[in-house]
């Protein structure tokens, strides 16, 4: 699953630490999300979407090839 978290974070001029604090997660979680090594839980995805005032679908993109 790919996402736009890094792009959105930079547009808002937030550091990874600031975003982590806003979402009540660790900076390592943000690093892992941005690099695609970790997929957000539904709860975390919802928090991220609310923070950026977008829908979950606007932020996260499911790659059909991952199913295979």
N, C-alpha and C positions, 0 to 999 in steps of 0.2 A: 504494500500500500504506500502510495506516495502522498506527500502533503505540501502545503504552502506555508508552513509555520515560519520557517526562516525568513522568507520574503515578507510576510506580514509583520513579523517582529522587527525587521530592519526598517520597514516603512514607518513604523511607530517609534523608531529610534530607541528600542528597548534592548538591553543586554540580555544574554541568556539567564543571568542571575535574577534580573528584575522580572522577567517573564516567569521564571520558576517560582519566585516569591508570590507573584500575583495568582498563580495556579496552585500554590501550596504543594509543590513537588520539588525535587532536587534539580540542580543545574544539570546533573548527569542525565536525568530523564529528558530534559530539553535537548541536550546533545544527541541522545539516542533517537529521539523523535525526528529531529532535523536530518539526521543521517540515514533514516529509514531502517535502523536496526531494531526499533521497538515500535509496535503499533499501540496507539492509545486505547485505553478502555473506553467504553461508551460514556461513562461518567466524565472522564478526563476530556474526551472529544467534545462533549457538551460544554464543559467549562471553557475550553479553548474557543469554541464557536461563540459563546456568549461574550467572552472577553473582546473578541474582534468584531462583534456585532454582525456575524455571518452565520450561515447554516453549516452544519457538519459537512454536507456535500460540497460546499464552496471551498472547504479547506482540505479535505481528504479525498484522494482519488484511488479507487480500487483498480488494480491492474489485473485484467482477465487472465493473463498468462500465469499469475501466481496460483491459480486454481489447478493448473495442470501438473 
